[in-house]
Each structure stands twice: as C-alpha cells, then as structure tokens.
Amino acid sequence: MAGFLLARAGIDVVVLEKHADFFRDFRGDTIHPSTLQVMHELGLLDAFLTLPHSKAVHLGAQVGETFVPIADFSHLPTRCKFIALMPQWDFLDFLARQGKRYPGFHLMMGADASGLLRNGDTVTGVVATTADGPVEINAELAIAADGRHSTLRPLVGFEPIEFGAPMDILWMRMSRHAGDPADSLGRLDAGRMMVLINRDEYWQCAFVIPKGGFDQVRAAGLEAFRQEIVGLVPVFADRVQELKDWDDIKLLTVAVNRLATWYKPGFLCIGDAAHAMSPIGGVGVNLAVQDAVATANILGPRFRSGGVTAADLALVQQRREMPTRLTQRLQILAQNRVITGVLRGTTTPRPPLALRLLGVFPVLQRVPARLIGMGFRPEHVTPGP
C-alpha cells in the first residue's frame, strides 16, 4: 500500500516481495471499514469489491450458554459499514495490479530484502537476495514493512519493547453447512476459546491456547484436539474429521510489541515491523494500512520538493504512535481481563457486565464497532499531484 500510494504521488518506488507469489494461508484477512474507506477515496472500491469476499455487519460472542452481541458496524460514518473478509493474497494481488498503472511502481517478486546499504549512519538502500544473485538497490528511503519478524529492523539496532501475550492461536478451516450461524462470532467456555470467521463456503477458525502450549496440545494427540473443538462448538461434530493431520493446523505465535523509535536517516519501519498487534479485533492489517497512508501523505510532498529528512520520518511516527499505543492498550486490557481468565478458568464463564450491557442497550454496540472498524485516528488519502 505504501509503495502504491507513493507511486501514485509520482515517486519512483521498488517494492520487494521475498516470495514468488502472495499465496499464504491464515494471514490477516479482515479488511475493516477504515481500509475500505481508503479504497473508496482512491476510486478503487467498486473494482475491489468485485473480488470474492464476505461481509460481517455484526460481531458477537457465545460466552458459556449466553450469546452476547458486541459490535454493530451498520452505523459507522464510512462508505462501507461492514468488515470485508477476503483472502489477503487477493488484496495484495489487487494492489499490485493497480500499482502497475503508474510508471514509478516496480514490484520485484522473489526478492528477499536481506541487507542494507549505508553511508555512515544513513541508510542509502537495500540489498535483495534473488534467484539470480544479490541485487543492490540505491534509495533515498528504505521502508521496512516486513512484519513482526522483520529482517531489516535488527540491522539498524532496533529492538521492540515486548508487552507479552497470554495466548497463541491455532488456525484451521472447517467446512460451513446449511443451518450454521450466519455471523462471525467467538465462543468462550471453561478453559477454552475459539473464534469463527464466516467465509461463506467455510469457517476460518482460531482456537486460542495458552502461550507456548502447542507442544502440549500435540502431545495429547489430534483426536483429543478434535474433541476439544467439538466440546466448544458442538455443530462441528460432523466435520471435525476434516482435520486429517497437524499440517491442517497452523500456529500463530502471538506478540504485542512496538519500537520506541521507528526511524533513522534513510530508514523507516511501519506496520508490524514497528508495532506487532494482538489478533484481538483483527486490526493489525488495518493499522498497517493506516501507517502506509500517513507515510505517503507526509513524505510524498517532501520527496517532490527536495528530499526526506529524519525530521520528516519523525512526523510519521508522531502521527501514528498515538493510535498504536491506544489500540495496544485496549488489546492488553482484553488479554488480561478476559482471555487470561477464560484460559485459566475451570467453570463456565459468565459475560462481564460491560458485555451484558451491550446486549441490554444495543446503541452501545456502536462503540466497539467504531474502535474495531475505524480505530483511533483513521487516515484519509490526500489528492494526487
């Protein structure tokens, strides 16, 4: 997104993707109203929504025997009042196709950013490893958008501040049958928690386990894990055998962290490279997109008027640090107050008062909808040059 927006602003950009394609399963597939608003402002929304996707207008949770509605997106002041559920590879392919409309957009697939070029303390480019050997790319700015396990970040001595997480996630698919619930929802019971994301033909499922507990789950055996799922989601009893082996189950190691400083001369971290988010709310991809929009809004005019300084890079962090901190604060609160209690619990949980109030007063569902769907500082695309 950052590369696309900068190329749209007339800047010459090289985007490096280490894989030969974008096809990775179980990545962030929730595209929130704030990101859909960006697509609308770019004039791309109609074309984007022709891609296969499903919509989530409401979110809720089954806590023990009680269903609790949580978020109602239908009242958001955005063009799209829903979360679009779309495989991330389709989103990335779409951005790549749109980027190629601009002469300054250059996408190198199978190019792994493995090193940095320097002039003293200033980063002056990137070294990429390709099938044809190493390639040096000189650049006025290197943007590290290479995720929570960033290769480039430690090369400049950046280490994130870790805030911890009590859980990891096991991702899997389960077929969706007639008569299943229509909405995406969470299920919480004694010691167990699972999130079901409606993908029309199938459920994308996130089974929550205690941090570092995957080896224990595997040691108990696949059949025991299947029965754990059925105990939490009884309607899956007729399809849990679709999990044929452990290759059908992917581990996501959850981390919540952020950098104290996102930049140095010639170098900027955005997205998960700057701040790894908890999967709570599915906001990570959308925070990253907002970072990209702010980056292009702030730096595009600087590139055109003579160059980008460290002070300009500091403006990007200043713009995006507040929403990052506030979002992580809410995620950590939910981890400590809800998830830790559920995973340690031995009795059927009751919905906390705050969740019960959402069911009693439906208007309150607009608050979590806004926090999840738009965030604390939604960015808007500035007009092109």
C-alpha positions in Angstrom: 0.0 0.0 0.0 2.8 2.4 0.8 4.5 1.6 -2.5 1.3 2.0 -4.4 0.5 5.4 -2.8 4.0 6.8 -3.2 4.0 5.7 -6.9 0.6 7.4 -7.3 2.2 10.6 -5.9 4.8 10.4 -8.7 7.6 8.9 -6.6 9.8 6.1 -8.0 9.3 3.0 -5.8 10.7 -0.5 -5.7 8.6 -3.0 -3.7 10.3 -6.2 -2.7 8.4 -9.4 -2.0 10.5 -12.3 -1.0 8.1 -15.0 -2.2 7.2 -15.8 -5.8 3.5 -15.1 -5.1 1.3 -13.7 -2.3 -0.4 -17.0 -1.5 -0.1 -17.5 2.2 -3.0 -19.0 4.1 -4.2 -17.8 7.5 -2.9 -14.2 7.2 -4.9 -11.2 8.2 -8.0 -11.5 6.1 -10.2 -8.9 7.8 -10.4 -5.7 5.8 -12.1 -3.1 8.1 -14.2 -0.1 7.2 -11.2 2.3 7.6 -9.3 0.4 4.9 -12.4 0.2 2.7 -12.8 3.9 3.1 -9.2 4.3 1.8 -10.1 2.2 -1.2 -13.1 4.4 -1.8 -11.1 7.6 -1.6 -8.7 6.1 -4.2 -11.6 5.4 -6.5 -10.9 1.7 -6.3 -13.7 0.4 -4.1 -16.1 -0.8 -6.7 -13.5 -2.7 -8.5 -12.1 -4.1 -5.2 -15.5 -5.4 -4.1 -15.9 -7.4 -7.3 -13.3 -9.7 -5.7 -14.7 -12.7 -3.8 -15.5 -11.7 -0.3 -18.0 -12.0 2.5 -19.3 -9.3 4.8 -19.6 -9.0 8.6 -22.0 -6.3 9.8 -22.2 -7.6 13.3 -19.8 -9.4 15.7 -20.8 -11.3 18.8 -19.7 -14.0 21.2 -21.1 -17.1 22.8 -20.0 -16.9 26.5 -21.0 -20.2 28.1 -24.7 -20.5 27.5 -25.2 -16.8 26.7 -24.9 -15.1 23.4 -23.7 -11.5 23.6 -23.8 -9.1 20.7 -20.6 -7.0 20.6 -20.3 -4.7 17.6 -22.8 -3.3 15.1 -21.0 -1.7 12.1 -24.1 -0.6 10.3 -24.0 2.9 11.8 -20.4 3.8 11.0 -19.8 7.1 9.2 -18.0 5.3 6.4 -18.7 4.3 2.8 -18.8 0.6 3.8 -20.5 -0.3 7.0 -19.1 -3.8 7.3 -15.9 -5.8 7.6 -14.9 -7.4 4.3 -13.5 -10.9 4.7 -11.1 -11.5 1.8 -8.0 -13.7 1.4 -5.0 -11.4 1.8 -3.4 -12.7 -1.4 -6.4 -11.3 -3.3 -6.0 -7.9 -1.6 -2.2 -7.8 -2.4 -2.7 -9.0 -6.0 -5.2 -6.2 -6.5 -2.8 -3.6 -5.1 -0.1 -4.9 -7.3 -2.2 -4.7 -10.4 -3.3 -1.2 -9.6 0.3 -0.1 -8.8 1.4 -1.2 -12.3 -0.7 1.6 -13.7 2.0 4.1 -12.5 5.4 4.2 -14.2 7.1 4.7 -10.9 5.8 1.4 -9.4 8.3 -1.5 -9.6 7.4 -4.8 -8.0 10.1 -7.4 -7.6 8.8 -10.9 -6.7 11.2 -13.5 -5.3 13.4 -10.7 -3.9 14.2 -11.0 -0.2 15.4 -7.8 1.4 18.4 -9.2 3.3 20.7 -6.3 3.9 21.1 -2.5 3.9 23.4 -0.1 2.1 24.9 2.7 4.2 26.8 5.9 4.1 28.0 6.3 7.7 24.8 6.3 9.9 22.5 6.9 7.0 20.8 4.0 5.2 21.2 4.5 1.4 19.5 1.4 0.0 18.7 -2.3 0.3 20.4 -5.5 -0.7 18.0 -8.1 -2.1 18.6 -11.8 -2.5 17.1 -13.1 -5.7 17.3 -16.3 -7.7 19.9 -14.6 -9.9 22.0 -13.5 -7.0 22.2 -10.4 -4.8 20.9 -7.1 -6.1 21.8 -3.6 -4.7 19.0 -1.0 -4.8 20.0 2.5 -4.0 17.2 4.5 -2.4 16.6 7.8 -0.7 14.4 5.9 1.8 14.1 2.2 2.8 10.8 1.4 4.3 10.7 -1.8 6.4 7.2 -3.2 6.1 8.5 -6.8 6.6 6.4 -7.8 9.6 6.8 -8.7 13.2 9.9 -10.9 12.4 11.5 -8.1 10.4 14.8 -8.9 8.8 15.8 -5.3 8.3 14.8 -3.9 11.7 17.7 -5.5 13.7 20.2 -4.5 11.1 19.8 -0.9 12.4 19.9 -2.0 16.0 16.1 -1.6 16.6 14.6 -4.0 19.2 10.9 -3.8 20.1 9.6 -3.3 23.6 7.7 -6.5 24.4 4.3 -6.3 26.3 3.6 -10.0 26.3 0.5 -12.1 25.4 -1.1 -14.9 27.4 -2.1 -16.9 24.3 -1.1 -18.3 20.9 -3.5 -19.1 18.1 -4.1 -22.3 16.1 -5.6 -21.5 12.7 -7.6 -24.0 10.7 -10.5 -24.4 8.3 -13.8 -26.1 8.8 -16.5 -26.5 6.1 -19.6 -24.4 6.6 -23.0 -26.2 6.4 -26.6 -25.0 5.9 -28.0 -24.1 9.3 -24.8 -22.9 10.7 -24.8 -19.4 12.3 -24.7 -16.5 9.8 -22.4 -14.2 11.6 -18.8 -14.4 12.7 -18.5 -15.0 16.4 -16.4 -16.0 19.3 -17.1 -19.0 21.7 -15.8 -18.9 25.2 -16.2 -21.7 27.8 -14.2 -23.1 30.7 -10.6 -23.1 29.7 -11.3 -22.8 26.0 -11.9 -20.1 23.4 -12.4 -20.1 19.7 -13.2 -17.5 17.1 -15.2 -18.5 14.0 -15.0 -16.2 10.9 -17.7 -16.8 8.3 -16.0 -17.2 4.9 -19.3 -18.3 3.1 -18.0 -21.8 2.0 -16.0 -22.5 5.1 -15.2 -21.3 8.6 -11.8 -19.8 9.3 -11.2 -20.9 12.9 -8.9 -19.5 15.5 -8.5 -21.8 18.5 -6.9 -20.0 21.4 -4.3 -21.9 23.5 -2.1 -20.7 26.4 1.1 -19.1 25.4 3.7 -21.8 24.4 1.1 -24.6 24.8 1.2 -26.0 21.3 3.6 -28.9 22.2 1.3 -29.9 25.0 -1.7 -29.9 22.6 0.2 -32.0 20.1 1.3 -34.4 22.8 -2.3 -35.1 23.7 -3.0 -36.2 20.1 -5.1 -35.0 17.2 -8.2 -36.8 18.3 -8.1 -35.2 21.7 -7.8 -31.8 20.0 -10.7 -32.6 17.7 -12.8 -33.4 20.8 -11.8 -30.1 22.4 -13.2 -28.3 19.3 -16.4 -30.3 19.4 -16.8 -29.6 23.1 -16.7 -25.9 22.3 -18.6 -25.9 19.0 -20.9 -29.0 19.0 -22.1 -28.4 15.4 -18.6 -29.3 14.3 -19.0 -32.9 15.4 -20.0 -34.0 11.9 -16.9 -32.3 10.2 -14.1 -32.2 12.7 -12.5 -35.2 10.9 -11.7 -32.7 8.1 -8.6 -32.0 10.3 -6.7 -35.0 8.9 -3.3 -34.2 10.4 -1.3 -31.4 12.1 -0.4 -29.9 8.7 -4.1 -28.7 8.6 -3.4 -26.6 11.7 -1.2 -23.6 11.7 0.4 -22.0 14.8 0.4 -18.2 15.1 2.7 -17.1 17.9 1.0 -14.0 19.3 3.2 -11.0 20.2 2.4 -7.4 21.3 5.3 -5.0 20.9 6.4 -1.7 19.5 9.5 0.2 18.7 10.5 3.2 20.8 11.8 4.8 17.6 10.6 3.8 14.2 13.2 5.6 12.0 16.7 6.7 11.4 18.2 8.7 8.5 17.1 6.9 5.3 15.1 4.2 7.1 11.5 3.8 8.4 9.6 0.9 10.0 5.8 0.7 9.5 3.1 -1.9 10.2 4.1 -4.9 12.2 7.8 -4.1 11.8 7.1 -1.0 14.0 4.3 -2.5 16.2 3.1 -6.1 16.4 -0.5 -6.2 17.3 -2.5 -8.9 19.1 -5.1 -10.7 16.9 -7.8 -9.2 19.1 -10.2 -7.3 16.9 -8.3 -8.3 13.7 -6.9 -4.8 13.5 -3.3 -5.5 12.6 -3.6 -5.2 8.8 -5.7 -2.2 9.1 -3.3 -0.4 11.4 -0.6 -1.2 8.9 -2.6 0.3 6.0 -3.2 3.4 8.1 0.6 3.7 8.6 1.0 3.5 4.9 -1.5 6.2 4.1 0.1 8.5 6.7 3.6 7.7 5.3 2.5 8.7 1.7 0.6 11.8 2.9 3.6 13.1 4.8 6.5 12.0 2.7 5.1 12.3 -0.8 5.3 16.1 -0.9 8.7 16.1 0.7 10.1 13.8 -2.0 8.7 16.0 -4.7 10.0 19.2 -3.1 13.6 18.1 -2.5 14.0 15.2 -0.2 13.1 13.5 3.1 14.9 14.2 6.3 14.9 12.4 9.7 12.6 15.1 11.0 10.1 14.1 8.3 10.3 10.5 9.3 9.7 11.5 12.9 6.4 13.1 11.7 5.2 9.7 10.5 5.9 8.2 14.0 4.3 11.1 15.7 1.2 10.8 13.5 0.8 7.0 14.0 2.2 6.4 17.5 -0.9 7.5 19.4 -3.4 5.2 17.7 -0.9 2.4 18.0 -0.5 2.9 21.8 -4.2 3.2 22.4 -5.1 0.2 20.4 -2.4 -1.9 22.1 -3.6 -0.7 25.5 -7.1 -2.0 24.7 -5.8 -5.2 23.4 -3.6 -5.8 26.5 -6.6 -4.9 28.7 -8.7 -7.5 26.9 -5.9 -10.1 27.2 -5.6 -9.5 30.9 -9.2 -9.1 31.8 -10.9 -11.7 29.5 -8.6 -14.1 27.7 -6.3 -14.9 30.7 -9.4 -15.6 32.9 -11.0 -17.8 30.3 -7.9 -19.9 29.6 -7.3 -20.4 33.4 -11.0 -21.0 34.2 -12.4 -24.3 35.3 -16.1 -23.3 35.3 -18.4 -21.9 32.7 -17.8 -18.2 32.4 -20.4 -15.5 32.7 -20.3 -12.5 30.4 -18.8 -9.5 32.2 -21.0 -6.5 33.0 -19.6 -4.5 30.1 -20.6 -7.2 27.6 -24.0 -7.7 29.2 -24.7 -4.0 28.8 -24.1 -4.3 25.0 -27.0 -6.7 24.8 -29.3 -4.6 27.0 -28.5 -1.3 25.2 -27.9 -2.0 21.5 -26.8 1.6 20.9 -23.6 0.8 22.9 -22.6 -1.7 20.2 -21.6 1.3 18.1 -18.6 2.0 20.5 -16.7 -1.3 19.9 -17.8 -1.1 16.2 -16.0 2.3 15.9 -12.9 1.2 17.8 -12.6 -2.0 15.7 -13.8 -0.7 12.4 -12.2 2.7 12.3 -9.6 2.9 15.1 -8.5 6.0 16.9 -7.1 8.0 14.0 -8.3 6.9 10.6 -6.2 8.3 7.8 -7.6 9.8 4.6 -5.9 9.8 1.2 -4.7 13.2 0.1 -5.4 14.1 -3.5 -2.8 13.1 -6.0 -0.4 15.6 -7.6 
